[in-house]
Amino acid sequence: MKPILLVICTLTLLSACTKSIKKMFKTVENAQIIQLFAIEDFATAPEVQTATETYILDYKILNQISLSDSQQVIIKTYVSNLENYTENVARTCPFFAKYGLSFSENGKVTTMIIGTENCPKCMVSGDGLENGKILDFLDGGFVESLSAY
């Protein structure tokens, strides 16, 4: 009987995770405001943060990068496409942040911290998501394309 309960619990957790990820992708697809930031490689502990600096998910923002309408469409299209992520391979390489993305839609905000092209992954936070959810990109092409902005 215990194995059946374990299977049911596992499927329930996977379903909830998938629903929250789909909800996040929906917020990204419908985003009216997209912001791209160059950020520091490592998070700053909350107790060390200063009021004179701006942070996104505890990463210090170095500067905001202006995006054209077409660049915003490209980013939304890429980020909201589930086929650009893999659940099969969880990369064990160290996470070095490079960019921060913020997607806003009717008061809902989804935030992503994007890792380097050497270790293409992102940390996601937003409505209905656990803070710090890590998703692996299939390849580093997206991160490389952001550096052109």
PLY file of the C-alpha trace (Angstrom):
ply
format ascii 1.0
element vertex 149
property float x
property float y
property float z
element edge 148
property int vertex1
property int vertex2
end_header
0.00 0.00 0.00
2.86 2.41 0.79
4.30 2.33 -2.78
0.92 3.40 -4.17
0.77 6.35 -1.76
4.31 7.33 -2.72
3.42 7.27 -6.42
0.27 9.34 -5.82
2.18 11.92 -3.76
4.93 12.15 -6.38
2.45 12.63 -9.22
0.59 15.28 -7.22
3.82 17.22 -6.58
4.85 16.99 -10.24
1.44 18.18 -11.35
1.56 21.17 -8.97
5.07 22.05 -10.16
4.02 21.80 -13.81
0.96 24.00 -13.16
3.06 26.70 -11.46
5.59 26.64 -14.32
2.78 26.92 -16.87
1.33 29.82 -14.89
4.74 31.50 -14.95
4.98 31.03 -18.73
1.50 32.53 -19.11
2.61 35.65 -17.18
5.65 35.91 -19.47
3.54 35.49 -22.63
1.14 38.24 -21.53
3.77 40.59 -20.09
3.22 44.24 -20.86
6.51 45.38 -19.36
9.82 43.56 -19.89
13.00 44.78 -18.28
16.52 43.45 -18.85
19.33 44.13 -16.41
23.05 43.43 -16.30
23.69 42.11 -12.79
26.53 40.98 -10.54
27.64 37.34 -10.73
26.61 36.50 -7.16
23.69 37.40 -4.91
24.17 39.91 -2.11
22.99 38.80 1.31
19.99 40.90 2.41
21.77 42.15 5.53
24.62 43.52 3.37
22.42 45.26 0.78
22.39 49.06 0.81
19.53 51.48 0.19
21.56 53.28 -2.49
21.71 50.20 -4.72
18.95 48.37 -6.61
18.57 44.58 -6.51
16.65 41.94 -8.38
16.25 38.70 -6.39
19.21 39.81 -4.23
21.47 40.37 -7.26
22.83 43.91 -7.53
21.74 45.62 -10.74
24.69 47.13 -12.59
22.58 48.77 -15.31
19.28 48.46 -17.14
19.46 47.52 -20.80
16.96 49.24 -23.11
14.94 46.88 -25.28
13.25 47.63 -28.58
9.76 46.24 -29.22
11.19 43.50 -31.45
13.77 42.51 -28.82
10.98 42.23 -26.23
9.01 39.94 -28.56
12.10 37.76 -29.12
12.70 37.46 -25.36
9.03 36.69 -24.58
8.88 34.10 -27.34
12.03 32.34 -26.18
11.34 32.42 -22.44
7.71 31.27 -22.76
8.55 28.28 -24.99
8.79 25.10 -22.88
10.84 23.44 -25.61
13.81 25.69 -24.74
14.21 24.05 -21.34
15.15 20.58 -20.24
14.03 18.71 -17.16
16.14 15.66 -18.02
19.56 17.20 -17.36
20.14 19.14 -14.19
23.46 20.85 -14.73
25.78 20.68 -11.78
28.04 23.51 -12.94
28.29 26.54 -10.64
25.66 29.23 -11.22
27.13 32.59 -12.23
24.46 35.18 -12.90
24.74 37.46 -15.89
21.31 38.99 -16.55
18.08 39.68 -14.73
14.73 39.73 -16.51
11.46 41.06 -15.15
8.09 40.34 -16.79
5.07 42.30 -15.52
1.44 41.62 -16.40
-1.48 43.19 -14.51
0.40 43.38 -11.21
1.88 39.87 -11.56
5.65 39.80 -11.83
7.87 36.94 -12.90
11.59 37.44 -12.38
14.45 35.44 -13.89
18.12 35.43 -13.11
19.93 34.11 -16.19
23.22 32.21 -15.85
26.16 32.37 -18.22
26.40 30.59 -21.56
28.91 28.15 -20.00
26.15 26.96 -17.70
22.88 28.00 -19.36
20.26 27.96 -16.65
17.95 30.39 -14.94
16.56 30.93 -11.49
12.89 31.92 -11.53
10.64 33.60 -9.00
7.09 34.75 -9.41
3.41 34.34 -8.71
2.78 30.78 -7.51
6.41 29.69 -7.88
8.82 28.70 -5.20
11.56 31.32 -4.98
14.75 30.18 -6.61
13.25 27.53 -8.93
16.07 26.50 -11.31
15.38 25.68 -14.95
18.04 24.48 -17.40
18.16 25.86 -20.93
18.88 23.36 -23.69
21.87 25.43 -24.82
23.58 28.77 -24.21
22.34 30.48 -27.38
19.74 32.57 -25.55
22.29 33.92 -23.06
24.68 34.74 -25.90
21.93 36.59 -27.77
21.18 38.73 -24.69
24.78 39.97 -24.71
24.09 41.55 -28.14
21.57 43.90 -26.48
0 1
1 2
2 3
3 4
4 5
5 6
6 7
7 8
8 9
9 10
10 11
11 12
12 13
13 14
14 15
15 16
16 17
17 18
18 19
19 20
20 21
21 22
22 23
23 24
24 25
25 26
26 27
27 28
28 29
29 30
30 31
31 32
32 33
33 34
34 35
35 36
36 37
37 38
38 39
39 40
40 41
41 42
42 43
43 44
44 45
45 46
46 47
47 48
48 49
49 50
50 51
51 52
52 53
53 54
54 55
55 56
56 57
57 58
58 59
59 60
60 61
61 62
62 63
63 64
64 65
65 66
66 67
67 68
68 69
69 70
70 71
71 72
72 73
73 74
74 75
75 76
76 77
77 78
78 79
79 80
80 81
81 82
82 83
83 84
84 85
85 86
86 87
87 88
88 89
89 90
90 91
91 92
92 93
93 94
94 95
95 96
96 97
97 98
98 99
99 100
100 101
101 102
102 103
103 104
104 105
105 106
106 107
107 108
108 109
109 110
110 111
111 112
112 113
113 114
114 115
115 116
116 117
117 118
118 119
119 120
120 121
121 122
122 123
123 124
124 125
125 126
126 127
127 128
128 129
129 130
130 131
131 132
132 133
133 134
134 135
135 136
136 137
137 138
138 139
139 140
140 141
141 142
142 143
143 144
144 145
145 146
146 147
147 148
